[in-house]
Amino acid sequence: MAKLCEGRVAVVTGAGRGIGREHALSLASQGAKVVVNDLGGNMDGSGGDVSPAQSVVDEIKGMGGEAVANGDDISSWEGAQRLINTAVETFGDLNIVVNNAGILRDRMLTNMTEEEWDAVIKVHLKGTFGPSRWAAAYWREQAKAGKPTSGRIINTTSVSGIYGNLGQTNYGAAKAGIASFTIIAALELARFNVTVNAVAPVALTRMTEGLGNAPETDEEREMRSPRWIAPIVTWLASDEAAGVTGRIFEASGQTLAIAEGWHRGPSHAPVEDPTTLGPIVAQLLAEARPNAGMDGRDGSWPQNAR
């Protein structure tokens, strides 16, 4: 039986641990050759160590696959370019980019520092833009040369970004930006036969183990395993997913769902006099769906945040 990603070349950022590691192993198990990128930093982005990436490479080679480690900083312009070049120079092509790398610097807005804002935006948002941009340029050149292309970009957004979460204005803003980036890039790259999608994972990892309630049972821990995210990413990376683009998938051990983006809700004719807006806005709000909470459902947005 043919494997989903047989012979395809994949880049996975932040693949030394957690969700990214599961992506790399899953893609390799389905026949992909993988560039395992990881700066090897701490949860806040400080430090660096290539050994986590090399450990995943060793696992892939141990199961008969092909992989190479890369320690470039994907939030830098040159690092992102070197990462994409590593795939092409090592394996002769590039088909898949999984933008997964991230850090956390959580703090309430009133206490957040400029550095905490800038660091998170840089790693998540610029760290998605850089590899995607260089990959897109590669596929464009392939298309111009008359060569067949079948590119896949799979980004990582978050329920914190698409629904909102207290204490994460920096992280949520970056992840919301990634969701919009996904939709627009999908429109732009369709002519090169490149799809762009995103996943919003929920899993217990090094980044999230201190957030929310800790799992109390083995069953709860299993439901929050990062392994539940890799199947949809691997499928989106395959030729089977050629017709799917510009979509955001929620993935966890509890659900696989498509997040529906912004839609225009109740409307009213334009209003010139602001003093008349009170009852009009009240009516629009009464007719509109409430913001979704972190579970993606209507009516679960915190009352005190309205």
N, C-alpha and C positions, 0 to 999 in steps of 0.2 A: 504494500500500500504506500502510495507516494506521500511524503511529508508535506505539510502546509507551506513551509518556507524553504524547501529543498534548493540549495545552491544560491540563495539570496544572501546579500551582505548587509548586516545590521550594525548600527551604532547605538549603544545604550548609555546614556549619561547617568551618573550617580548609581552605577551598577555594582558597586562593591559590597553593598549590604541591602537588607530590607527588600522593598518593592522592586528596585532596580535589579538586584541580584536575581530575583524570581523571573523578571523579564528576560534577562540574559540566558538563564538556564532553560527557560521554556522555548525561546527562539532557537537555541542550539539544539534542543531535543527534537525540534521540527525541521532540522536541516540547515539552519542559517549559520553563516560564518559571522562571528560577533567581535566587534571592538568594544571591550569592556572599559568604559571610562569612569574613573573616580579619582577625585583629588585627594581623597582619604582624610578629609578634614574633620574637625569636631562638629557637633550639631549646629553650632553657631557660625560655622564656616572657617574658623581659625585652624591653623596647622595644616599638615599634609603628609600623606603616607600612601605609597602606591601598593602596599601589600594587600589591602582588601581587594583591589581590582585583580591583582595577580592570583589571589586565592580562587576567585571565580573562574579565571582563565584555566587554572589547574583543574578545577572541577569539570569544566567543559571538555578539556582534552582527555580527562580521565574517562569520560563516557564516549570517547571517540569523535568528538567534535573539533572544530577549528575556532581559535580565538586568540586575541592579542590584547594586552593591557595598554591603557593610555591614561596618563595622569595630568593631562592638560586642564587648565582652568577654562571652562566653557563660557564663563561670563566675560572673558576677554576676547577681543576681536581676533587676535592672532591665535589664541588657544583654540577657539572654535574652528578656525580654518585648518590648523594642524590636525585637529581631531578628524575632520572630514577627509583630509588628505591621507591620514593613516589608513582609513578604510580602503581608499582607492589604490594606494601604493602597496598595501599588504595583500589585498584580495582581488584587486583588479576591477572593482566596481563598487557601487553603492546603491542599495535599494530601499533601506529602512533607516529612519532616524527616530529613536524614542527619547524624547526630552523628559527626563525624570529627576535630574539633580535638584536639590533644594536644601534650604536651611530654615531655621526658625529663630526669630528674635521677638517673641511675643511680649507685648506690654500694652496697657491701656493708653488711649490716645493722649490723655493729659500728661503722661509720663514718658512717652516715647521720644527717643533722641533722634537727631538727624542721621547719625551713623546707623542706628538700628533700622530706620526706614530705608536708607540707601543700600545697605547690604542685602536686605531681602529682595528689594526690587531688582537689584543687579543680578543676583544669582538666579532668581526665578524667571523674571521677564526678559532681561538681556540674555540670560543663559538659555532661553528658548529661542530667541531671535537669532543669535549667532550661528549655532549649528544648522538651524533651518535655512538661514540665508545662504550659507555656503553650499548646503546640499541642493537647494533650489537652483543656484547658479550652475552646479554640476549637471543637473538634469536638463536645464535649459540648453546647455552646450551640447549635450547628448542629442537632444531633440533637433537642434539646428544642424547637427552633423548627419541627420537622418537615421540615427540609431534608435531602436525601440526603448522606451522608458516605461517603468512601472514603479514609480516612487511612492513611498509611504512616510508621512510624518505623523507621529503619534505623541501628542503633548500631554502634560499632566497638569490639570487644573485641580480644584478642590471644592467640596461642598461649602467650605469657608468662603470661597470666592463667589460661587454662583448663588448661594443662599445667605451667607453672612454668619459671622461668629464673633462674639465679644473678645476683645483683647488682641485682635488680629487685623487691624486696619492695614498694616503693611503687607502681610501675607495674603490677606483676602483681596486687596487691591491688585497685587501681582497676579493672583490666580484668576481673578475676573478679567484682567488684561489678557491672560493666556487664552481664556475662552473666546474673547473677541478676536484675538490674533488668529486663532484656529479657523474661525468662520471666514475671515477675510482672506487668509492665505489659501484656504480651500478654493475660493472663487478665482484667485489669481493664478493658481498652479494647475487648474483643471486642464488647460490647453496643452500641458506637458505630460498628461496622463499621470499626474501626481495627486494623491488624496491626502487630506489633512484632517485628522480627528483628534479628540482628546478624551482622556479618562479622568474621572473624579473619584479617586480611591478612598476607601475607608479601611484602615488596617492598623494593627498594633506593630509599630516599628520603633527604632531608636528615637525617631523624631516625635512620635506621638505617645509613647508610653507614659509620659507624665501629664497628659491631657485627659480630662474627663475621668470617668470611673474605670478603675482597673478591672479586668476580667477576674471573676471569682472562681470559675470552674474550668475544667479542661475543655468542655464544650464551648464555652464563651471564648476562650483563648483561640480555639480552632476556627471559630466563625470570624475572628479578627486577624487571621493569618494573612500575610501579604501574598500568599500563593493564589488567592482567589482573584487577584487583579490580572495576573499574567495571561490567562486564557483569552480574554477579549483583546488584549494588546497583541498577542500572537496572531489571532485571527485577523485583526485589522491590518497586520503587516503582510498578510498573504495575498495572493492573486484573487482569492475568493471574494475579497472585500473591495474589489475594483470599483463597484458602484456606490460605495458608502463614503461620503465626504462631508465635512463641515458639521459633524455631529459630536455631541458631548455625551459620554456614557458614564453613568455611575456604576461602580463595581465594588463589591464587598462580599463577605461570606454570607450576607443576608439578602442581597439583591443584585440584579443586573438590570439597569434601566436606562432609558434615554431621557436626559434632562431637556426640557423644552425651554427655548430661549425667550427673550423679551417679545411680547406681542402687544399691539395697541389694544387697550381695554376700552371702557366706556368713554365716550367723547361728547363734546358740546361745541356749539358754534363759537367762534372767536369772541372774546370779551374785551371791550375797550376800557370800561370803568372798573378799577380794582375794588371799589366799594360794594359792588354787586356780586363779588365772587364767592362770598361766604356760603350761601345756600347752594350755589352751583357746584362748588368743590365738595360740599357735604354729600350731595346727590351722587357725584361721580365716585366718591369713596364708598358710598353705600352699595353701589352697583359693581364695584371692582372686586376681584379676588384679592384677599389679603396676601401679603408677602409670605412666602414659604419659610418655614423654620429649617434647622439643620437636617431634619429628616425629609425635606423636600415636599412637605405636605402643607396644604392650606390651613390657616388657623393656628399654626404652631409657632409663629413669630412671637417673641416676648412682648407681653402687653405693655411693659414699661418702656419699650423702645418705639412705640407708635407715635 
